[in-house]
Amino acid sequence: MRGYADAGVDQVMFLCQRGQIRHEDICASMELFASEVMPEFHEEEAAREKAKAERLEPAIEASLTRREPPRPRPDYRFGVDNLA
């Protein structure tokens, strides 16, 4: 997991609900991961999120400047006032 985090991966999928694995074993695996692996990465989360936001800011800003302005909302009216 450390290698993934160092490479910038900030999400992983924990897939273990397949085949003949018993529900109790799946739960035990998830509990072990949560208690033994996640705390180390949770401690670093704020710094990682700040660095990610700083790294992505130029790309987000560039994409927002290319975005077309929102279209005006159509004037939809419903009810008896529109039946004339």
PATI-836943 format. One line per 5 residues: number of its first residue (from 0); their letters; for each residue x, y, z of N, C-alpha, C. Coordinates in nm, 2 decimals. Example, Ala and Ser with C-alpha at 12.3 -4.5 7.8 and 13.67 -1.06 7.14 Angstrom:
<pts>
0	AS	1.32 -0.57 0.78 1.23 -0.45 0.78 1.32 -0.33 0.78 ~ 1.28 -0.22 0.71 1.37 -0.11 0.71 1.29 0.00 0.79
</pts>
This chain:
<pts>
0	MRGYA	0.08 -0.12 0.00 0.00 0.00 0.00 0.09 0.13 0.00 ~ 0.20 0.12 0.07 0.29 0.24 0.07 0.33 0.28 -0.07 ~ 0.36 0.18 -0.15 0.41 0.21 -0.29 0.30 0.28 -0.37 ~ 0.18 0.24 -0.35 0.06 0.30 -0.42 0.05 0.45 -0.37 ~ 0.05 0.47 -0.24 0.03 0.60 -0.18 0.14 0.69 -0.23
5	DAGVD	0.26 0.64 -0.23 0.38 0.73 -0.27 0.36 0.76 -0.42 ~ 0.30 0.68 -0.50 0.28 0.71 -0.64 0.16 0.80 -0.67 ~ 0.09 0.83 -0.56 -0.03 0.93 -0.58 -0.16 0.86 -0.58 ~ -0.17 0.73 -0.56 -0.30 0.66 -0.56 -0.37 0.70 -0.43 ~ -0.49 0.75 -0.44 -0.56 0.79 -0.32 -0.69 0.71 -0.30
10	QVMFL	-0.72 0.61 -0.38 -0.83 0.52 -0.36 -0.79 0.38 -0.41 ~ -0.84 0.28 -0.33 -0.82 0.14 -0.37 -0.96 0.07 -0.34 ~ -0.98 -0.03 -0.42 -1.10 -0.11 -0.40 -1.07 -0.24 -0.33 ~ -1.13 -0.27 -0.22 -1.11 -0.39 -0.15 -1.21 -0.49 -0.19 ~ -1.16 -0.58 -0.29 -1.25 -0.68 -0.35 -1.22 -0.82 -0.29
15	CQRGQ	-1.31 -0.87 -0.21 -1.29 -1.00 -0.16 -1.42 -1.08 -0.15 ~ -1.52 -1.03 -0.20 -1.65 -1.10 -0.19 -1.68 -1.18 -0.32 ~ -1.60 -1.29 -0.34 -1.62 -1.37 -0.46 -1.57 -1.51 -0.42 ~ -1.61 -1.60 -0.51 -1.57 -1.74 -0.49 -1.64 -1.80 -0.36 ~ -1.56 -1.88 -0.30 -1.61 -1.96 -0.19 -1.56 -1.90 -0.05
20	IRHED	-1.53 -1.77 -0.05 -1.48 -1.71 0.08 -1.60 -1.69 0.17 ~ -1.58 -1.74 0.29 -1.69 -1.73 0.39 -1.71 -1.58 0.43 ~ -1.83 -1.54 0.46 -1.87 -1.41 0.50 -1.78 -1.37 0.62 ~ -1.77 -1.46 0.72 -1.69 -1.43 0.84 -1.54 -1.40 0.81 ~ -1.49 -1.47 0.71 -1.35 -1.44 0.67 -1.34 -1.31 0.60
25	ICASM	-1.44 -1.27 0.52 -1.44 -1.14 0.45 -1.44 -1.03 0.55 ~ -1.53 -1.05 0.65 -1.54 -0.95 0.76 -1.41 -0.94 0.84 ~ -1.35 -1.05 0.87 -1.22 -1.05 0.94 -1.11 -0.98 0.86 ~ -1.11 -1.00 0.73 -1.01 -0.94 0.65 -1.03 -0.79 0.65 ~ -1.15 -0.75 0.64 -1.18 -0.60 0.63 -1.15 -0.54 0.77
30	ELFAS	-1.18 -0.60 0.88 -1.14 -0.55 1.01 -0.99 -0.54 1.03 ~ -0.92 -0.64 0.98 -0.77 -0.64 0.99 -0.71 -0.53 0.91 ~ -0.76 -0.51 0.79 -0.72 -0.40 0.70 -0.75 -0.26 0.77 ~ -0.87 -0.25 0.83 -0.90 -0.12 0.89 -0.82 -0.09 1.01 ~ -0.79 -0.20 1.09 -0.71 -0.17 1.21 -0.56 -0.17 1.20
35	EVMPE	-0.51 -0.24 1.10 -0.36 -0.25 1.08 -0.31 -0.16 0.97 ~ -0.38 -0.14 0.87 -0.33 -0.06 0.75 -0.38 0.08 0.74 ~ -0.51 0.10 0.75 -0.57 0.23 0.73 -0.51 0.34 0.83 ~ -0.49 0.31 0.96 -0.45 0.42 1.05 -0.32 0.49 1.00 ~ -0.23 0.42 0.94 -0.10 0.48 0.90 -0.13 0.59 0.79
40	FHEEE	-0.23 0.55 0.70 -0.26 0.64 0.59 -0.35 0.75 0.63 ~ -0.43 0.73 0.73 -0.53 0.83 0.78 -0.45 0.95 0.84 ~ -0.34 0.92 0.91 -0.26 1.02 0.97 -0.20 1.12 0.86 ~ -0.18 1.07 0.74 -0.12 1.16 0.64 -0.23 1.22 0.55 ~ -0.36 1.19 0.57 -0.46 1.23 0.48 -0.47 1.38 0.45
45	AAREK	-0.47 1.46 0.55 -0.48 1.61 0.54 -0.37 1.66 0.45 ~ -0.25 1.62 0.47 -0.13 1.67 0.39 -0.14 1.62 0.25 ~ -0.19 1.49 0.23 -0.20 1.44 0.09 -0.31 1.51 0.02 ~ -0.42 1.54 0.08 -0.53 1.61 0.02 -0.49 1.76 -0.02 ~ -0.42 1.82 0.07 -0.37 1.96 0.04 -0.28 1.96 -0.08
50	AKAER	-0.18 1.86 -0.08 -0.09 1.85 -0.20 -0.16 1.82 -0.33 ~ -0.26 1.73 -0.32 -0.34 1.70 -0.44 -0.42 1.82 -0.49 ~ -0.48 1.90 -0.40 -0.55 2.02 -0.44 -0.46 2.12 -0.51 ~ -0.34 2.13 -0.45 -0.24 2.23 -0.51 -0.19 2.18 -0.65 ~ -0.17 2.05 -0.66 -0.13 1.99 -0.78 -0.23 2.00 -0.89
55	LEPAI	-0.36 1.98 -0.86 -0.47 1.98 -0.96 -0.52 2.12 -0.99 ~ -0.49 2.22 -0.90 -0.54 2.35 -0.92 -0.52 2.41 -1.06 ~ -0.40 2.41 -1.12 -0.39 2.46 -1.25 -0.48 2.39 -1.36 ~ -0.49 2.26 -1.35 -0.57 2.19 -1.45 -0.72 2.22 -1.43 ~ -0.76 2.23 -1.31 -0.90 2.26 -1.28 -0.93 2.40 -1.33
60	EASLT	-0.84 2.50 -1.30 -0.86 2.64 -1.35 -0.87 2.64 -1.50 ~ -0.78 2.57 -1.57 -0.77 2.57 -1.71 -0.90 2.51 -1.77 ~ -0.95 2.41 -1.71 -1.07 2.35 -1.76 -1.19 2.44 -1.74 ~ -1.20 2.51 -1.63 -1.31 2.60 -1.60 -1.31 2.72 -1.69 ~ -1.19 2.76 -1.74 -1.19 2.88 -1.83 -1.24 2.84 -1.97
65	RREPP	-1.22 2.71 -2.00 -1.27 2.66 -2.13 -1.42 2.63 -2.13 ~ -1.48 2.62 -2.02 -1.62 2.58 -2.00 -1.71 2.69 -2.06 ~ -1.81 2.65 -2.13 -1.91 2.74 -2.18 -1.99 2.79 -2.06 ~ -2.04 2.92 -2.07 -2.13 2.97 -1.96 -2.26 2.89 -1.96 ~ -2.32 2.89 -1.85 -2.45 2.81 -1.84 -2.56 2.87 -1.93
70	RPRPD	-2.64 2.79 -1.99 -2.75 2.84 -2.08 -2.86 2.90 -1.99 ~ -2.93 2.99 -2.04 -3.04 3.04 -1.96 -3.15 2.94 -1.94 ~ -3.21 2.94 -1.83 -3.31 2.85 -1.80 -3.44 2.87 -1.88 ~ -3.49 2.77 -1.94 -3.62 2.79 -2.02 -3.73 2.83 -1.93 ~ -3.82 2.90 -1.98 -3.94 2.95 -1.91 -4.05 2.85 -1.91
75	YRFGV	-4.04 2.75 -1.83 -4.15 2.65 -1.82 -4.25 2.69 -1.72 ~ -4.37 2.69 -1.76 -4.48 2.72 -1.66 -4.59 2.61 -1.67 ~ -4.63 2.57 -1.56 -4.73 2.46 -1.55 -4.85 2.51 -1.47 ~ -4.96 2.47 -1.50 -5.08 2.50 -1.42 -5.19 2.56 -1.51 ~ -5.29 2.61 -1.44 -5.41 2.66 -1.51 -5.38 2.79 -1.58
80	DNLA	-5.28 2.87 -1.54 -5.25 3.00 -1.60 -5.20 2.98 -1.74 ~ -5.15 2.87 -1.78 -5.10 2.84 -1.91 -5.20 2.79 -2.01 ~ -5.32 2.77 -1.98 -5.42 2.70 -2.06 -5.48 2.80 -2.16 ~ -5.45 2.92 -2.16 -5.52 3.02 -2.25 -5.47 3.01 -2.39
</pts>
